[in-house]
């Protein structure tokens, strides 16, 4: 979370001035999760509720978690569909 600009996500211990915005963070996350078959785990780190203002960073963390779940499920389904198509082509 500390890579996100502190104007957007103030609730981190080590803020990154001129960091990325939430949309950029989501795009990066989606690109990383396209390789879900080689990822064994992921963490959301650096949430410091004592520094958070109006729970902004907390909400971003929740948005990231929701996006992670949605993207993982989508990527799993895409890979499953590709395997099914390949199996059908091999059988024919």
SULLINUR-V50036 format. One record per residue. PSI is psi in whole degrees, -180 to 180 (* if undefined). BURIAL is # if it has 24 or more other ideal C-beta (glycine too) atoms within 12 Angstrom, else .. D_FIRST is the distance of its C-alpha to the first C-alpha in whole Angstrom. Layout:
[[PSI	BURIAL	D_FIRST] [PSI	BURIAL	D_FIRST]]
//
This chain:
[[-24	#	0] [-4	#	4] [-17	#	5] [140	#	6] [135	#	9] [-18	#	9] [-29	.	12] [-41	#	10] [82	#	7] [-16	#	9] [57	#	9] [159	#	7] [-35	.	10] [87	.	10] [144	#	9] [98	.	9] [137	.	12] [32	.	13] [-176	#	10] [166	.	10] [176	.	10] [-39	#	9] [-44	.	13] [-40	.	12] [-41	#	9] [-40	.	11] [-43	.	14] [-45	.	13] [-45	#	12] [-39	.	15] [-42	.	17] [-43	.	15] [-9	#	17] [-16	.	20] [36	.	21] [-27	#	20] [-18	.	24] [3	.	22] [127	.	19] [-24	.	20] [161	.	17] [149	.	13] [148	.	10] [116	#	7] [164	.	6] [21	#	6] [121	#	7] [96	.	10] [-23	.	12] [-22	.	14] [-8	.	13] [142	#	12] [124	.	14] [27	.	16] [27	.	13] [-49	#	11] [-38	#	8] [-44	#	10] [-39	.	11] [-42	#	8] [-42	#	7] [-40	.	11] [-41	#	11] [-45	#	9] [-47	.	12] [-42	.	15] [-38	#	14] [-48	#	14] [-47	.	17] [-44	.	19] [-41	#	18] [-45	#	19] [-42	.	22] [-45	.	23] [-38	#	23] [-44	.	25] [-40	.	28] [-47	.	28] [-37	.	29] [-43	.	31] [-40	.	33] [-45	.	33] [-41	.	35] [-45	.	37] [-43	.	38] [-44	.	39] [-41	.	41] [-40	.	43] [-37	.	44] [-40	.	45] [-31	.	47] [*	.	49]]
//
